[in-house]
Amino acid sequence: MQALIQIIVGLVAAIAATALAQFGVDLNVPRAADREVRRVADCPEPVADLSAGPPARNC
C-alpha cells in the first residue's frame, strides 16, 4: 500500500513538473557561479620621450 502511494505521489510530481516546464518554470535551482577574479598589473610610469605615441588605454 505504501509503495502504491509513493508511485502515485511520484507520478503527480512528474506531471506537475512537466506542466510547470511548459511555462518556463525550472524547479532545479542552478548553483551560484563563483566570482571571477582577475589580477591586474600596475601600469609603468610614463617615460618622457618625444617619439612616444598616445598613451595606452588599458592603463
C-alpha positions in Angstrom: 0.0 0.0 0.0 2.8 2.4 0.9 4.6 1.6 -2.4 1.4 2.5 -4.3 1.1 5.8 -2.6 4.8 6.6 -3.4 4.2 5.7 -7.0 1.1 8.0 -7.2 3.0 10.9 -5.5 5.9 10.5 -7.9 3.6 10.4 -10.9 1.8 13.6 -9.6 5.2 15.3 -9.1 6.3 14.4 -12.6 3.1 15.7 -14.1 3.4 18.9 -12.1 7.0 19.4 -13.2 6.0 18.8 -16.8 3.1 21.3 -16.6 5.3 24.0 -15.0 8.0 23.4 -17.6 5.5 24.4 -20.3 5.5 27.9 -18.7 9.3 28.1 -18.3 9.4 27.3 -14.6 12.5 25.3 -13.7 12.5 23.5 -10.3 16.2 22.8 -10.4 17.9 25.9 -9.0 21.3 26.5 -10.7 24.4 26.6 -8.5 25.6 30.1 -7.7 28.5 31.0 -10.0 31.9 31.6 -8.5 33.1 35.2 -8.6 35.6 35.9 -11.2 38.9 37.3 -10.0 41.3 39.0 -12.4 44.8 40.1 -11.5 45.7 43.4 -13.0 49.3 44.6 -13.4 50.3 48.1 -12.4 50.9 50.5 -15.2 54.5 51.6 -15.7 55.5 55.2 -15.1 55.4 57.2 -18.4 58.8 57.9 -19.8 59.5 61.4 -21.2 60.0 60.6 -24.8 59.2 62.8 -27.7 58.7 59.9 -30.1 56.2 58.2 -27.9 52.7 57.9 -29.3 49.5 58.3 -27.4 49.3 56.5 -24.0 47.8 53.1 -23.9 44.1 53.0 -23.0 44.4 49.9 -20.8 46.3 51.6 -18.0 
